[in-house]
Amino acid sequence: MQKDSLFNYLLRQGDNSLILGQRIAEWCGHGPVLEEDIALTNTALDYIGQATLWLEYAAKVEGSVKDADHLAFLRDVFDFKNCIITETPNGDYAYTIARQFIYSAYQVELLNVLLNSSDEQIKGIAAKSIKEARYHLKHSRDWVLRMGDGTEESHNRIQKALHDIWAYTGELFEDDDVEIELHAAGIIPLNQSLYANWIEVVKDTLEEATLELPASEYMQSGGRTGKHSEHLGHILSEMQFLQRAYPGSKW
C-alpha cells in the first residue's frame, strides 16, 4: 500500500511542477519587459527540471513505467494529479504573479520539511529544489509589493488577481489517505501543517503591499484525484502533441 501512496505522491509533486512550468513557459517571448521575459523562462525551466526529478522517481517506484517522459507525455487528463491552481490560465501579468506568489510560498514551506524526509531520494529532490523555490518566492513577492504599493491601476490589478486565485488555495492544504500514510512513515508532512506558516507569509506580504487578504471561503478541489478544469486538456494537447503524433520520438 505504501508503494501506491508513494507513487501517487510523487505524481502529485511532479505534475504540479510540470503543469505550472508549462503554463509559465507560455510567457516566453511575451514578458512585459525583457528582464521579466528571461526571469519567467528560467522559472519555467526550473519547474521542468523539478518535474523530471519527481517523475523519474515515480517511474522507478511504479516499476512498469519506463521513465519521466512516459509519465509526462502519455497520460491522459484524468491521470494527472496536479492541484488546479497550477493549470489556471496566465491571465494578465498580475494574475501570473499572484498565482506564482501563492504557490511558491506553499512550495517553500513544503520543501523545507521534506529536507528532513526519511526517504533519501525525496530529501535529495528537496535539497536540489529549495533554492529555486526560494528565488521564485522572492521574485513574485517583490512584484506583489511593487504592484500593490504602486499605481492605482497596478494595485487594482493585483488585488483582483488575488481575489480570483484565492478559491484555488484551499486544495494545497488538503490531506487524504496518501498523505496520511506517508506522514506516518516519516516521509512527508501533512499539508495542513504547512498552512500556519504559509498564511503568515501571505498576510505579512499583503499588509506591506497595502492589499486586502481575500475573504472567500469557497474552495475548488479535486486536482489531486484527477478532477480538473477544462484548461488542463488544452495544456496537454499542446505539450503532448509531438509524442502522440510521432510515438517514440527522442530529443
N, C-alpha and C positions, 0 to 999 in steps of 0.2 A: 504493500500500500504506500509506503514512504517513497518508493521509486516513482509511482504515479504522481504523487503530490510534488515531488521534486521536479519532475518533468514539466508539470503544469506551471509551477512557479517560475521556472527558467523561461518557459514560453511567455509568460506574462511580462517579465522584465525585458526579454529580448524584443517582444512585439512593441512594447512601449517605446523603446529606443528606435526600433526600425521605422515605425509609422511616424513618429514625431520627426525623425531625421528626414524621411521622405517629404513630409509636409514642409519643413523649413527649407529644404533644398529648392522648393518652388520659388523662393526669393532670389535665387542665383540669377544675376543679370537684371534684377528688378528692385534692388535695395534703394531706399530713399537717398542715400549718399554712398559714395564708393567705399568708405570705411565700413559702413554697415553691411553693404553687399558682401564684402570679404568676411566680416565677422560672422554673418549668418551662414555663409557657405562653410566656414570652418566648424561652426556649431553642428551643422548637418553632418559633416564628416565625422565629428566626434561621436555622434549618436549611431551612425552606421558602424563605426568601429566597436562601440559597446554592444550593439546588437549582434555582431559577429561572435563576440566572446560568449554572450549568453546562449545564443542558438547553437554554437558548436558544442557547448557543454550539454545542452538539451539533447542534441543528436546522439552524443556519447551515452547519456543516461538511458535514452529510449532504446538504443541498440539497433533497431531495424532501419532507422533513417540515416541516409548517407552523410549529410553534412548540413551546415547552416544554409547554404544555397537552396537545398531541397526544402527546408522549412520556410524560407523566405518566399520562394517563387512558385511552389507547387501546392500550397494550401489554399483553400477557399475562404471566403469571408467568415463563415461561422466557425472556422477552426482557429481564427486569430483571437488572442486573449488580451489585447491592449485595452487600457482604460479609454473611454470615449473621448476624454479631453484631448488626447493626442491626435485624433483624427479630425477634429473640428477644422473648418476652412480657415485660412490665414486672415481673411478679412483685411482691414487696413493695418498699418504698422502698429498702431496702439493695441489692437486685438492680439497680434502676434506677440508683442512684448508682454501683455498681461498673461497670456497663456504660458509663455516661457517662464515668467517670474513665479507663477503659481506652481508649475511643475518642478522647476529647479529647486525651489525651497523645500518641496517634498522629497526630491531625489537626494539632496544633500543630507537630510535627516536619515533617510533610509541607508545610504551608503556608509555613513558614519557608524551605524550599528553593525552593518554587515562586515565591517573591518574586523570584527571580533567573532565572526561566524565559526561554528565548529566544522564547517565544510571548507576545506583548504582552497578548493577551486573558486568558490563563491567569494571567499576572503580575498583571493588574488584579483578577481574581477573588480571587486570594490576598490581595492588599492589602486588599480590602474585607472578607474573611472572617476574617483573622488576629486582629483584636481580639475578635471574638465567640468564636473558638475559645479564646483565652487566658482569657476570662472563664469559659467552660464548664469549662475545666480547673481554674481556681482554685475555682470553686463546688463542683465534685464532689470535688476534693482536700480541701477544708475539711471536707466531710461524711464522707469516708473517715477522716480524722483524728478527727473528733468521735465517730463510731461505734466505731472501733477502740479508742480510748483512753477510751471511755465506760463504760457499764454492762456487766455480763456478757452481758445479752441483746443489746445493740446490737453488742458485739464478736463474738458468735457469729453474728449475722445477716449482718454484712458479711463475715466470714471465709467463711461458707458461700456467699455470693453470689459472691465472688471465685473460689472453687473451681469453682462451677457455670459461670461465664462463661469460665474460662481456656481451655477447649478451642476457643473461637472466636477466640482472639487470633492464632494462627499464620497464618491467612489474610490478615491485614492486611499481612504482610511477604513474601508470595509475589510472584514476578515471572514473567511469561510473555512471549511474543513482542511483545505490545502495549507493555509497559513497556520491554523491551529496545530496541525500535526507537526509541521516543520519547526514551529516555535518550541514545541515541547521537546524536540530533539536538539535544541540549541542552535539551529541552523539560521533562522531568521527572526526578526522582531515581529510582533503583531503590528499591523498597520495603525490600529487605533492608538498605540503607544507613541506614535510619531506626531500625533495631532497637536499636542500641547506646545511643543517647540515650534512646529510649523506655523500655527496661528499667531504665536508671539512675534515671529519674524514678519509675518504679513501685516499684523496690526501696527508694529513699530514703523514699518516702511510706509504704510498708507498714511499714518499720522504725520510723519515727516514730509510726505508729499502733499499734504493738505487734501487727502482723498478720504471718502467715506468707506467704511467696511460694508460690503453688500449684506443685506438683511434677509435675503431669500432663504427659506427653509426647505424648499423643494429641491430634491437632488436626483439627477439622472444616474442610472446604474445599468449594469448588465454586460459591459465590455469584457470583463474577466471571464465570463461564461459564454462568450461568443455572440452576445446580443448587441449589435452595433447600429450606428446611424447609417443612412444611405450614403454618406460620404466615403466610408471605407471601401465600398465596391469601386468607386471611381478612382481612388488611390491605387488599388490593386490592379485595375485594368491597365493602368499606365506602367506601374512598377514591374508587373509580371509579364508584360507583353512579349518581350524578346524570348524568354524561356519557354513560354507557351507556344509561340509561333515557330520557334526553332528548338525543339526539345534537345537537351543535352549540350546546348551551346556553352562554351567556356570563354572567359575573358582572354 
